[in-house]
Amino acid sequence: MISILIIAVSLALDAFSVSVAGGIKTQKATTHDALKVAAFFGVFQGVMPLIGWMVGLGFSSVIADYSNWVAFILLSLIGLKMIQEAFKDVSEKESINILSTKTLIALSVATSIDALIVGFTLAYVDLPLLVSALVIGVVTFVLCVAGFLFGKRLGSFFEGKVEIIGGIALIGIGIKLLLT
């Protein structure tokens, strides 16, 4: 169980970081918003190992070769859009809505690709697949609720720099994924 928890926390850290950035960006964020963000991240993190296990090792090298690039591109595009919005006049802002389903799906996919890769290996180690996937999903959910609410507090502290900070954070996470 300790191995599963270590894997779960490791996989959840990217989603946690994005949740903090989302909490920073979302003005007037509510607990419901935090639960929504965490549900997306938790479900994707929990389901991806199952998908990875089903796909199997036949495709793992192909997906593994490009997974970090996909995550980097998705996170960077959203981050750049946030930074661009920070420099617009209030009247012309069309800010990214971190709470939109489309954005949450893109962020959830970007941060859960590593969980897909972990799914390939779960078939070959002595860890129960369904329990592992459930623990990964629950740990991600809990950390993302906490991260979003923490980010909300940071957002009120940083006020006008929120979009720049959130955008830089997302690009930084993408770069980290690309380099690892």
ABEGO torsion letter per residue (X at the ends): XAAAAAAAAAAAAAAAAAAAAAAAABBGBBAAAAAAAAAAAAAAAAAAAAAAAAAEAAAAAAAAAAAAAAAAAAAAAAAAAAAAAAABBAAABBBBBAABAAAAAAAAAAAAAAAAAAAAAAAABBBBAAAAAAAAAAAAAAAAAAAAAAAAAAAAAAEAAAAAAAAAAAAAAAAAAAAX
